[in-house]
Amino acid sequence: MKGVSDKDALNNKKIKGSKNVVKKPIQVLHISKKDTNSGKEDSLDDNQILSKEINAETKAKKPQSFEDSIYEEKENYSTNIKFENKSYQELEKPLISKDQDKDFALERKVDEFDFDESAFLEALNANEPIGATGEIIKGKVIALESDGLYIDIGGKAPGFMPKKECGLGVITNFKEKFPTGLEMEVLVIKEQNADGMVTVSARALILRQSWEKVAGYAKNGELIKVTINGFNRGGLTCDVDGLRGFIPRSQLEDGQDYQSLVSKTLKVAFLEVNPESRKLVLSEKKALLVSKFADLKLGQLIEGEVLAIKQYGFFVDLGGASGLLHQSSITSGSIRNLREIFVEGELIKALITEIDLERGRIGLNTALLENSPGELIVEKEKVMLEASERALKTKTLFDKKDFKNDSQ
């Protein structure tokens, strides 16, 4: 409508949704630095005014730093607590009266801070493991199980013996043979485990003792009787104190029909005894030879046939036994060639100076029959002819035991 300005049109315009509400005209504020705070105060509501008052009160106080707060706390602490006038040494000493200190000095002997050597060694001995491998120990049966038994050996844990280690062969009456409380010697075959238990064996101990016994027999040249319990291609088998012995066919007096010797008893000697390799070799032929040795004595004059000539001496047949006449025992003179003294098949006389039953060897000597060094080389027939008379003169040498039997 003409003649009406825009200002009048805005004043007369109605807002939608309201009744006859006239919107205030837009006001333009001119803000200057000086009037800024005053203008803001006019437009603040009640909550904003309260917040402003609180902030104003906070700003009124001087700000306090972290160091200032600590200083203030120290001042309060020193003001409330008063220290007595005591020296440094007095502060460190425990507050013990004279009577208490006296009693304490009298009662104190050895405390937990002292080292008692005897007690320390006693503790070490108490915890020392019992039963090293290969050691023989005594124990007492304390319990039987289906797979073995437990033996008290004096350690922190009992020893265990598996059923197969309880003896040689098959054990039928297990409970009757090993009643509770039975004392026995066993051999440790395995050292203690994490629980302190060792493994022991009665069987291993029996076998060790058997090997020691057999070695003694062999060293002394003793003969034993064995019962043949089997055979194979190489020879016969037998039992010797729980050990398996073997007799080669070549060591039998009659090796042709050797299988027929099963279940029969033979007299044998020892050829080889080796516990490490478990080899026990026997000989019937050597037993016959050793039997002949029983009739021989040191200093005895014997006659035999020269079987072989070696670089180191002569082998002489003594009627089933073999004697060695070493080159150092032939004569006191110098020898250029052994064949200048004796030849193969020749009968000679000599003195027995050594009897080695273990190796089946007899040592001979002809130099002792000489009246002068080298006489055997020059007058051999005379020496051999007078051998019996000259042997009597040497008897005193053997009586004084200048020559010893190696087997003893």
C-alpha positions as CSV (number, residue, x, y, z in Angstrom):
1,M,0.0,0.0,0.0
2,K,1.4,3.2,-1.0
3,G,2.2,5.7,1.6
4,V,3.1,3.0,4.2
5,S,6.8,2.6,5.1
6,D,8.6,-0.6,5.8
7,K,8.9,0.3,9.5
8,D,5.1,0.5,9.9
9,A,4.7,-2.8,8.0
10,L,7.0,-4.6,10.5
11,N,5.2,-3.1,13.5
12,N,1.8,-4.2,12.2
13,K,2.9,-7.7,11.2
14,K,1.5,-10.5,13.4
15,I,3.4,-13.6,14.5
16,K,2.0,-16.9,13.5
17,G,0.6,-19.0,16.4
18,S,0.1,-16.0,18.7
19,K,-2.6,-13.6,19.2
20,N,-2.0,-9.9,18.5
21,V,1.7,-10.2,19.6
22,V,3.8,-7.5,18.2
23,K,7.6,-8.3,17.9
24,K,9.8,-5.6,19.2
25,P,11.9,-3.8,16.6
26,I,15.5,-4.8,16.2
27,Q,17.8,-2.6,18.2
28,V,21.4,-1.8,17.2
29,L,23.8,-1.5,20.1
30,H,26.8,0.7,19.9
31,I,29.5,-0.9,22.2
32,S,32.5,0.9,23.4
33,K,35.3,-0.4,25.7
34,K,34.1,1.7,28.6
35,D,30.4,0.6,28.4
36,T,31.1,-3.1,27.9
37,N,30.8,-4.3,31.5
38,S,27.8,-2.1,32.2
39,G,26.0,-3.4,29.1
40,K,26.6,-7.0,30.1
41,E,25.3,-6.5,33.6
42,D,22.0,-5.3,32.2
43,S,21.5,-8.5,30.2
44,L,22.5,-11.1,33.0
45,D,19.9,-13.2,34.7
46,D,19.9,-14.2,38.4
47,N,22.0,-17.3,38.0
48,Q,24.7,-15.5,36.0
49,I,24.8,-12.8,38.6
50,L,25.4,-15.4,41.4
51,S,28.2,-17.0,39.5
52,K,29.8,-13.7,38.9
53,E,29.8,-12.9,42.6
54,I,31.5,-16.2,43.5
55,N,34.2,-15.6,40.9
56,A,34.7,-12.1,42.2
57,E,35.2,-13.5,45.7
58,T,37.7,-16.1,44.5
59,K,39.7,-13.5,42.6
60,A,39.9,-11.3,45.6
61,K,42.1,-13.9,47.4
62,K,45.8,-14.1,46.4
63,P,46.6,-17.3,44.5
64,Q,48.7,-19.9,46.4
65,S,51.3,-22.0,44.7
66,F,52.2,-25.7,45.5
67,E,55.5,-24.7,47.2
68,D,53.6,-22.3,49.4
69,S,51.2,-25.0,50.6
70,I,54.1,-27.3,51.5
71,Y,55.8,-24.6,53.4
72,E,52.6,-23.8,55.3
73,E,52.2,-27.5,56.2
74,K,55.7,-27.7,57.5
75,E,55.1,-24.6,59.7
76,N,52.1,-26.2,61.2
77,Y,53.8,-29.5,61.8
78,S,56.8,-27.9,63.5
79,T,54.5,-25.7,65.6
80,N,52.5,-28.7,66.9
81,I,55.3,-31.2,67.6
82,K,58.2,-30.4,69.9
83,F,61.4,-32.6,69.8
84,E,63.3,-33.3,73.0
85,N,66.9,-32.2,73.2
86,K,68.6,-35.7,72.4
87,S,71.7,-36.5,70.6
88,Y,71.9,-38.7,67.4
89,Q,73.4,-41.6,69.3
90,E,70.6,-41.6,71.9
91,L,67.9,-41.6,69.2
92,E,69.5,-44.7,67.6
93,K,69.7,-46.8,70.8
94,P,66.8,-49.0,71.8
95,L,65.0,-47.9,74.9
96,I,65.9,-50.8,77.2
97,S,66.3,-50.5,80.9
98,K,69.4,-51.6,82.7
99,D,67.7,-54.6,84.3
100,Q,66.3,-55.7,80.9
101,D,69.6,-55.3,79.3
102,K,71.3,-57.4,81.9
103,D,68.8,-60.2,81.6
104,F,69.1,-60.1,77.8
105,A,72.9,-60.5,77.9
106,L,72.8,-63.4,80.3
107,E,70.2,-65.4,78.3
108,R,71.7,-64.8,74.9
109,K,74.1,-67.5,73.7
110,V,73.4,-68.4,70.1
111,D,70.7,-66.7,68.2
112,E,69.6,-66.9,64.6
113,F,72.3,-64.5,63.5
114,D,75.2,-66.6,64.8
115,F,76.9,-69.4,62.8
116,D,77.3,-72.7,64.6
117,E,79.7,-74.8,62.6
118,S,79.0,-78.1,64.4
119,A,75.2,-77.7,63.9
120,F,75.8,-76.9,60.2
121,L,77.9,-80.0,59.7
122,E,75.4,-82.1,61.5
123,A,72.6,-80.8,59.2
124,L,74.7,-81.6,56.2
125,N,75.3,-85.2,57.4
126,A,71.6,-85.6,58.1
127,N,70.7,-84.7,54.6
128,E,73.5,-86.6,52.9
129,P,72.2,-89.0,50.3
130,I,72.4,-92.7,51.3
131,G,73.2,-95.2,48.7
132,A,75.6,-94.5,45.8
133,T,75.5,-96.8,42.8
134,G,77.5,-99.9,43.5
135,E,77.4,-99.5,47.3
136,I,76.4,-102.4,49.5
137,I,74.0,-101.5,52.3
138,K,72.0,-103.3,55.0
139,G,68.3,-102.9,55.3
140,K,65.1,-104.3,56.7
141,V,62.0,-105.2,54.7
142,I,59.1,-102.9,55.7
143,A,56.5,-103.5,53.0
144,L,55.6,-105.8,50.1
145,E,53.9,-104.8,46.9
146,S,52.9,-106.7,43.8
147,D,55.9,-105.4,41.8
148,G,58.5,-105.5,44.5
149,L,59.3,-104.6,48.1
150,Y,60.4,-101.6,50.2
151,I,63.5,-101.8,52.4
152,D,64.4,-99.4,55.2
153,I,68.0,-98.4,54.5
154,G,68.2,-95.6,57.0
155,G,67.7,-92.7,54.6
156,K,64.9,-90.1,54.3
157,A,63.1,-92.5,52.0
158,P,63.1,-96.4,51.8
159,G,64.8,-98.3,49.0
160,F,62.7,-100.1,46.4
161,M,63.7,-103.5,45.1
162,P,61.8,-104.7,41.9
163,K,60.5,-108.2,42.0
164,K,63.0,-109.3,39.3
165,E,65.9,-108.1,41.4
166,C,64.9,-110.1,44.5
167,G,67.0,-113.1,43.6
168,L,68.3,-115.6,41.0
169,G,65.7,-117.5,39.0
170,V,62.0,-117.6,39.6
171,I,60.7,-116.9,43.2
172,T,57.5,-118.8,43.8
173,N,56.8,-118.0,47.5
174,F,57.5,-114.3,47.5
175,K,55.8,-113.4,50.8
176,E,57.4,-116.4,52.6
177,K,60.9,-115.6,51.4
178,F,60.7,-111.9,52.2
179,P,58.6,-111.4,55.4
180,T,58.3,-108.0,57.0
181,G,61.2,-107.3,59.3
182,L,63.7,-109.5,57.4
183,E,67.2,-108.0,57.5
184,M,69.3,-108.4,54.3
185,E,72.1,-106.9,52.3
186,V,71.4,-105.3,48.9
187,L,73.3,-103.5,46.2
188,V,72.4,-100.1,45.0
189,I,71.8,-100.2,41.3
190,K,70.3,-96.7,40.8
191,E,70.8,-93.6,42.8
192,Q,68.0,-91.7,44.5
193,N,65.3,-90.0,42.5
194,A,63.6,-86.7,43.3
195,D,61.8,-88.3,46.2
196,G,65.1,-89.5,47.7
197,M,64.3,-93.2,46.9
198,V,67.1,-95.5,45.6
199,T,66.7,-98.8,43.6
200,V,68.4,-101.8,45.2
201,S,68.9,-105.4,44.2
202,A,69.7,-108.6,45.9
203,R,70.2,-110.4,42.6
204,A,73.0,-108.0,41.5
205,L,74.7,-108.4,44.9
206,I,74.7,-112.2,44.5
207,L,76.1,-112.0,41.0
208,R,78.9,-109.6,42.1
209,Q,79.8,-112.0,45.0
210,S,79.8,-114.9,42.5
211,W,82.2,-113.1,40.2
212,E,84.5,-112.3,43.1
213,K,84.5,-115.9,44.2
214,V,85.1,-117.3,40.7
215,A,88.0,-114.8,40.2
216,G,89.6,-116.2,43.4
217,Y,89.2,-119.8,42.2
218,A,90.9,-118.9,38.9
219,K,93.8,-117.0,40.5
220,N,94.5,-119.9,42.8
221,G,94.3,-122.4,39.9
222,E,91.5,-124.3,41.7
223,L,89.3,-126.9,39.8
224,I,85.6,-127.1,40.1
225,K,82.9,-129.6,39.2
226,V,80.0,-128.4,37.0
227,T,76.8,-130.0,35.7
228,I,76.3,-129.5,32.0
229,N,72.8,-127.9,31.4
230,G,72.9,-127.2,27.6
231,F,74.9,-127.1,24.4
232,N,75.2,-125.1,21.2
233,R,77.4,-125.2,18.1
234,G,80.4,-124.0,19.9
235,G,80.3,-126.1,23.0
236,L,78.6,-126.7,26.3
237,T,77.0,-124.5,28.9
238,C,76.8,-124.8,32.7
239,D,76.0,-123.0,35.9
240,V,78.7,-121.7,38.2
241,D,77.4,-120.1,41.4
242,G,74.6,-118.5,39.4
243,L,76.8,-117.5,36.5
244,R,76.6,-118.9,33.0
245,G,79.8,-120.8,32.1
246,F,80.8,-121.9,28.7
247,I,83.1,-124.8,27.7
248,P,84.3,-124.7,24.1
249,R,84.5,-128.0,22.2
250,S,88.2,-127.6,21.7
251,Q,88.6,-127.6,25.5
252,L,86.9,-130.9,26.0
253,E,88.8,-134.1,26.4
254,D,86.4,-135.7,23.8
255,G,84.7,-133.1,21.7
256,Q,83.3,-135.4,19.0
257,D,80.1,-136.5,20.8
258,Y,79.9,-133.5,23.1
259,Q,76.0,-133.3,23.1
260,S,75.9,-136.6,25.0
261,L,77.6,-134.8,28.0
262,V,74.4,-132.8,28.9
263,S,73.3,-133.5,32.5
264,K,76.8,-135.0,33.3
265,T,79.4,-133.6,35.7
266,L,82.8,-132.5,34.5
267,K,85.9,-131.3,36.3
268,V,87.0,-128.0,34.7
269,A,89.5,-125.2,35.2
270,F,89.1,-121.5,34.4
271,L,90.4,-120.1,31.1
272,E,88.8,-116.6,31.2
273,V,87.0,-114.7,33.9
274,N,85.8,-111.3,32.9
275,P,82.9,-109.7,35.0
276,E,82.7,-106.6,32.7
277,S,82.0,-108.6,29.6
278,R,80.3,-111.4,31.6
279,K,82.6,-114.0,30.0
280,L,83.3,-117.1,31.9
281,V,85.2,-119.7,29.8
282,L,86.1,-123.1,31.3
283,S,88.3,-126.0,30.1
284,E,88.3,-129.7,30.8
285,K,91.8,-130.1,29.2
286,K,93.3,-127.5,31.5
287,A,91.8,-129.2,34.5
288,L,93.7,-132.4,33.6
289,L,96.9,-130.3,33.2
290,V,96.4,-128.6,36.5
291,S,95.8,-131.9,38.2
292,K,99.3,-132.9,37.1
293,F,100.6,-129.6,38.5
294,A,99.5,-130.8,41.9
295,D,102.3,-133.3,41.9
296,L,104.9,-130.7,41.0
297,K,107.0,-128.6,43.5
298,L,109.4,-125.7,43.3
299,G,113.0,-127.0,43.1
300,Q,111.9,-130.3,41.7
301,L,114.1,-131.8,39.0
302,I,112.0,-133.0,36.0
303,E,112.8,-134.5,32.6
304,G,111.0,-133.6,29.4
305,E,111.2,-133.3,25.6
306,V,111.9,-130.1,23.8
307,L,108.7,-129.4,21.8
308,A,109.5,-126.1,20.2
309,I,112.3,-123.5,20.0
310,K,111.3,-119.8,20.1
311,Q,113.3,-116.6,20.1
312,Y,112.8,-116.3,23.9
313,G,113.4,-120.0,24.9
314,F,112.3,-123.6,24.7
315,F,108.9,-125.2,25.3
316,V,109.3,-128.6,27.1
317,D,106.7,-131.3,27.3
318,L,106.4,-132.6,30.9
319,G,104.0,-135.4,30.2
320,G,100.8,-133.4,29.5
321,A,102.0,-130.2,30.9
322,S,104.1,-127.6,29.1
323,G,107.2,-126.0,30.7
324,L,109.0,-122.9,29.5
325,L,112.8,-122.7,29.7
326,H,113.5,-119.0,29.1
327,Q,116.7,-117.9,27.5
328,S,117.7,-116.0,30.7
329,S,117.5,-119.3,32.7
330,I,119.4,-121.6,30.3
331,T,123.0,-120.7,31.3
332,S,125.1,-118.1,33.0
333,G,127.3,-117.8,29.9
334,S,126.7,-115.9,26.7
335,I,124.5,-117.6,24.0
336,R,124.9,-116.9,20.3
337,N,122.2,-119.3,19.1
338,L,119.7,-121.3,21.1
339,R,120.0,-124.3,18.8
340,E,123.6,-124.6,19.9
341,I,122.2,-125.7,23.3
342,F,119.2,-127.9,22.6
343,V,117.3,-129.1,19.6
344,E,113.7,-130.1,19.1
345,G,112.9,-133.7,20.3
346,E,115.9,-133.7,22.7
347,L,115.4,-135.0,26.3
348,I,116.6,-132.5,28.9
349,K,116.6,-132.2,32.6
350,A,115.7,-128.9,34.4
351,L,114.6,-127.5,37.7
352,I,111.1,-126.2,38.3
353,T,111.4,-122.5,39.4
354,E,107.8,-121.3,38.8
355,I,104.3,-122.8,38.9
356,D,101.6,-120.5,37.5
357,L,98.3,-122.4,38.0
358,E,96.2,-119.5,36.6
359,R,98.0,-119.4,33.3
360,G,98.9,-123.1,33.3
361,R,102.6,-122.4,33.0
362,I,105.6,-124.0,34.5
363,G,108.9,-122.2,34.6
364,L,112.2,-124.2,34.1
365,N,115.9,-123.5,34.8
366,T,119.1,-125.2,33.8
367,A,121.6,-122.5,34.7
368,L,121.3,-123.5,38.4
369,L,122.8,-126.9,37.5
370,E,126.0,-125.3,36.4
371,N,129.1,-125.3,38.6
372,S,130.7,-122.5,36.6
373,P,129.2,-119.9,34.2
374,G,128.8,-121.3,30.7
375,E,129.4,-124.9,31.7
376,L,126.2,-126.0,29.9
377,I,127.5,-124.7,26.6
378,V,130.9,-126.5,26.9
379,E,130.0,-129.7,28.8
380,K,126.2,-130.2,28.3
381,E,126.3,-134.0,28.7
382,K,128.2,-133.8,32.0
383,V,125.7,-131.3,33.4
384,M,122.8,-133.5,32.4
385,L,124.4,-136.6,33.7
386,E,125.1,-135.1,37.1
387,A,121.8,-133.2,37.3
388,S,120.3,-135.2,40.2
389,E,123.3,-134.6,42.4
390,R,123.6,-130.9,41.5
391,A,119.9,-130.4,42.1
392,L,120.4,-131.4,45.8
393,K,122.8,-128.4,46.2
394,T,120.2,-126.0,45.0
395,K,117.6,-127.3,47.5
396,T,118.7,-124.7,50.0
397,L,117.8,-121.9,47.6
398,F,114.2,-123.0,47.5
399,D,114.1,-123.6,51.2
400,K,115.0,-120.0,51.7
401,K,112.2,-119.1,49.3
402,D,114.4,-117.2,46.9
403,F,112.0,-118.6,44.3
404,K,108.3,-118.0,45.0
405,N,105.2,-119.6,43.7
406,D,103.3,-116.8,41.8
407,S,100.1,-118.6,42.4
408,Q,100.3,-118.1,46.2
